[in-house]
Amino acid sequence: MKQIEVNDIIVSSGGWECTDATFFKVIKIMNEFLTIRQLESKVVSFEPFPGTTGSGTKVPTDTFFNEKLIRRKIIYSKYNNEPYIVIQKSYYLSAHKWDGTPQQFDFRNI
């Protein structure tokens, strides 16, 4: 079973019409709660499509996106017992431990 530890990076990926990956660094773990802070990311590959759309991959940087700290309860999946957190309930966004691989994104400007 994967464990989440301080300084680990976790990733959330999702979206409605477009998909984006958001990275967070674990700052603190207390009882069943993580305190995380969003990281900036950099594009490692990109392929534009006609118009204003494109897709690619990105990875986190060592720079924090902002000063905001986020505190979330650790949940364990009933399917594989892996830890994750819910980032935003209304959009069903969750985050799990990042495996180190570049994460997919795509976008479309309407």
Buried (B, 14 or more C-beta within 10 A) or exposed (E): EEEBEEEBBBBBBBBEEBBBBBBBBBBEBEEEEBBBBBBEBEEEEEEEEEEEBBBBBBBBEEEBBEEEEBEBEBEEEEEEEBBBBBBEEEEEBBBBBBEEEBBBBBBEEE
